[in-house]
């Protein structure tokens, strides 16, 4: 597996769904990956990456951004309010806006700085206690609240439960997005991104299938 293989699979999934491959953005999830692996993907021309932690991204991406033109990094993992300012400075999009307090903090900082990354609101489609995100029943109200704060909400994000059929959760996220007029759907990972594309994903998050297995030791 590798970047070329994943791009080919995305193209095939888009063709099968009668979608334009250019409408699906591949986020190469580089969390906990050695810099040498990240650099190899950059050298292949890829420019969109995803990280889970602000601090790890701060130690990795400013140097790469100086050396490679056009690099964008999206925050995929949970964001603490005390790291919101740093996140807004580094990331071009945040996919994990998961609670009103965080939305309010981002809105205040956006007013201060005059700028804000694109935002995806995280929906806990599986209603899992250990997982971040608003419940599906609360999603419409959260979207309305974020919009009332003048935040640039471009879409929704979900992470389906490990042992459930992901397509059911992708379909639910798409339904919530459609009724709220949101075009962005951040859904689908290494094991299920083809299903996500079939159900309208605009951003798929693929890590180990591009870089190789992560070493957390």
N, C-alpha and C positions, 0 to 999 in steps of 0.2 A: 504494500500500500504506500501511498505518498500523495503529494499535492496533485500531480498529473492525473492519477487514478481518481481522486476525489472530484476533480473538475470534470472528468469524463462522466462519472456517475451522476453528477448534478445535471449535466447537459442531457443525459438520457432520461433522467427523471422529469426534467422540464419538457422534453419532447413528448413523453408519454402523457403528461398532464396538459399538453397543448399550451405550454407557457413559454415565454421568451427567457432563455437562460440568463440574459442580462438583468432580469428582474429579481434574481436571487443572488444575494451577496453571501460569499463564503467568509466566515470569521474563523481564522486559524487560531485556535485556543492554545496560547503559548505558556499558560501558567505552569510553574515548576519545571519548565523545560530549560536545558542548558543553552547558554547563549550561542554556542556553535550550531545547534540544531535550528535555532531561530534565524541565525544568519544565513544558513543554507536555504531556508524558505524565502527569505528576503532576496537572496541572489537569484532565485527563480522568478522574481518579478512580483511576488505577492505583496500586497500593501495593507491588508486589513487583518488586524489581530485582536484577540480578546484576552483579558486578564481577569483574575478573580479578586486580587487584593491590591489596594492602592499602593502600599509600601513596596511590594515586589515590583510593580510596574514602574515606580519612581526610580528604582535601582537599575532598571533594564532599558527603558525606552528613550529617555532623553538623548542618550548617546547614539542609539540607532537612528533616531529622527534627524540628528545632525548629519549622519552619513548617508542616509537614503531619503530621496525625495518622495513626498506624497504618502508617507506612512500615517495610518489612522489606527488608534487603539480604542477599543470599546471595553467598558467595565461590565463584567457579567456577574460578578459575585456580590454578596451583601455589602451594603455601604453604611458605615456608622456616621451619624451626623457630624461628629467632630473631625471626620476626614472628608467632608463634603467639598470644602473649598479646594483642597488639593486635587480631588477627583475632577472637579469642574475645570481646573487648569490643564490637566493632563489628557483627559479622555474626550473624544469627539462625540461619544454617545454613552449613555448609562442605561443598561437594560434591567436594572434591579431596583427601581423605585417601588417600594413595597409597602409603604405606610404613609399616612397623612403627615406625621411629624417630619419625615424626611422631605416630602414634597414642599412643606412650608419652609424648611431650611434652605432648600435649593432655590425657592422663589425669592427669599430674602437676599441670598448671595447674588442671584441674577440681577436683582434691582441695584445692588451695590456695584457690581462690575459691568453691567450692561451687556452681559453675554451668558449663554447657557448651552451646554451640549444638548443634542437630541435626546429625548427621554422615552423609554419604554416602561410601562407600568407592569409590575409582576403580578400575575394572577395565580393563586394556589389552586389550580384546577382539581387536584386530588384531595383538597381539604385536609392535608396532612399536618398534624400538630407541630412536627419538627421542622416544617418547611416555611420559608418566608412567602410573603405575597398576600394580597387581599383575597377573600373568599369570592367565588363567582357571584354570589348574591349581592355582594357589596361593590362589585367592579364598576357598575354604571355610576354610582355615587362618587366613587374615588376618581374616575375619569372626569366627571363634572367638576369636582373640587380642584383637581390639578389644572384644568383649563381655566377655572375662575381665578387661579393664581397667575395666569398668563404664562404658564410653563409650556415649552415646545414639546408637547406629547405627540409622538409620531406613531406609536404602536403599543402592542402588548407583548409580554414574554411569559412563557411557562416552562416548567420542568416536570414532565409527567412522573407519576409514581413508578418505581422500578419494575414492579410486578403486575402492572396493568397495561392494557393495550394502549399504546401511545396515540393512535389515531383518534380515539374517543376524546382525548384531551385536546388534541390539535383542532378537532372539529368544534369543540366547545369554545376554545379561544377565538377561533375565526368568527363564530357566531356573535360573541361579545363585541369583537372589533367592528364587525359589519354594522351592527345596530347603533354603534357610536361613531360611525364614519371615520374609523382609523384604518389606514392602509398597511401599517407595518406589523408583521408577525414574526417575532423572534422565537423560533421553535425548531426542534430537530437537532440531534447530536450524531455522533459517529455511528450509532447503531440504528438510527431511525430517521435520518434526514430525508431519505427518499419519500417516506410516508408523509413527512411534514411538507415537502414540496408539493405533493399531490393535493394537499389540503390548503395550499396558499402561502406557505412560508416565504417571507422576503429575506430573512437572515437565518442561516443555519450555522451552528456552532460545532466545529469539528476540530478535535485536538489530537488524540492518540493515533488516529488513522492517518494523520499527516506527519506528525513528528516522531511517532513511536511511543511505547508505553512510558509513563512517567515513573521516575524513581523518587519516592518520598523519603528515602532513608537519609 
